[in-house]
Amino acid sequence: MDSLNNSESQAPRTPLVTLERLADGAFAEVEVVLDGDAESLVLYRDGDAVRAWLNICPHAGRRLDWAPGQFLKSREGLLVCAAHGASFQLVDGVCVAGPCRGEALRAVPVDVREGAVWLADPR
């Protein structure tokens, strides 16, 4: 699925999170403003790379976390929606098991620079 259009996003002047606070293989939840709306994001760190998605399951539009900022990861290394068990690949956000199989999380472009994660600059 395509990334969100960030053309009207308000890029923060501070980072979303520093890499030292986001362990390799860990998730974090952050609040941002995208296209004028407050949104919750899921961040996932994989080495020096960080991926971000809206914290919304495509199945029923509910948050993915079971408690604020607390995410489930399966033994197979998939992000699991706490509400209905949909399982998402961490490489691309595609649902590979559960009620929304074949759909994907909505990616949000982020950059890693200066030891921190930032919303990508609008292009």
C-alpha positions in Angstrom: 0.0 0.0 0.0 1.2 3.5 -0.7 2.7 5.7 2.0 0.6 8.6 3.3 1.0 11.8 1.5 3.0 14.0 3.9 2.7 17.2 1.8 0.8 19.0 4.5 2.3 17.2 7.5 3.8 19.3 10.2 7.3 18.0 10.6 8.4 18.2 14.2 11.3 20.3 15.2 12.2 17.6 17.7 12.7 14.0 16.9 10.0 11.4 17.4 12.3 9.3 19.4 16.1 8.8 19.8 17.6 5.5 18.7 19.0 5.0 22.2 15.5 4.9 23.5 14.2 2.5 20.9 16.0 -0.8 21.2 16.8 -2.9 18.1 13.7 -5.1 17.5 11.5 -3.0 19.7 8.3 -1.0 19.1 7.3 2.5 20.2 4.1 4.6 19.9 4.3 8.3 19.2 1.7 11.0 18.5 2.2 13.2 15.5 0.2 15.6 13.3 -0.3 14.4 9.7 -2.3 16.5 7.3 -3.7 18.5 10.2 -4.9 15.5 12.2 -3.4 14.0 15.4 -2.4 10.4 14.7 -0.8 7.6 16.6 2.2 5.9 14.9 3.8 2.5 15.5 7.6 2.7 15.1 9.7 -0.4 14.7 13.5 -0.5 14.8 15.4 -3.0 12.7 19.1 -2.2 13.2 19.8 1.3 11.9 16.5 1.4 10.0 13.1 2.4 11.5 9.7 1.8 9.9 6.5 3.6 10.8 2.9 2.9 10.3 -0.4 4.4 11.4 -1.4 2.6 14.6 -4.6 1.4 13.0 -5.5 -2.2 12.0 -7.0 -2.3 8.5 -9.5 -4.9 9.7 -11.7 -2.9 12.0 -9.9 0.5 12.4 -8.8 -0.2 16.0 -5.4 0.5 17.5 -2.9 -2.3 17.2 -1.5 -1.9 20.8 -3.0 -3.8 23.7 -2.2 -0.9 26.0 -0.8 2.5 25.0 2.6 1.9 23.5 2.5 -1.9 24.2 2.6 -4.1 21.1 2.5 -7.8 20.6 5.2 -9.6 18.6 4.7 -13.2 17.6 7.4 -15.9 17.8 7.6 -15.6 14.1 8.5 -11.9 14.3 5.2 -10.5 13.3 3.3 -7.5 14.7 0.0 -8.8 16.1 -3.1 -6.7 16.4 -4.3 -7.1 20.0 -8.0 -6.8 19.1 -8.4 -9.6 16.5 -5.0 -11.2 16.0 -4.2 -10.0 12.5 -0.4 -10.5 11.9 1.7 -8.1 10.0 5.2 -8.5 8.4 7.6 -6.0 9.9 9.3 -5.4 6.5 6.4 -4.0 4.6 3.3 -4.0 7.0 1.4 -6.6 4.9 -1.1 -8.7 6.8 -0.2 -12.4 6.4 -2.7 -14.0 8.9 -6.0 -13.0 10.3 -9.1 -11.2 9.2 -7.4 -8.7 6.9 -5.0 -11.0 5.1 -3.5 -9.3 2.0 -4.2 -5.8 3.3 -1.4 -3.6 4.7 -0.8 -1.1 7.4 -0.5 2.5 6.2 3.2 3.4 6.0 4.4 6.8 7.2 7.8 7.9 5.9 10.4 8.6 8.5 14.1 9.4 8.4 16.9 8.3 10.8 19.5 11.0 11.2 21.6 12.4 14.0 20.8 9.3 16.1 17.1 10.0 16.1 13.9 9.3 14.1 12.1 12.2 12.4 9.1 12.5 10.1 10.4 12.6 6.6 10.5 16.0 5.0 7.7 16.7 2.6 8.8 16.5 -1.0 
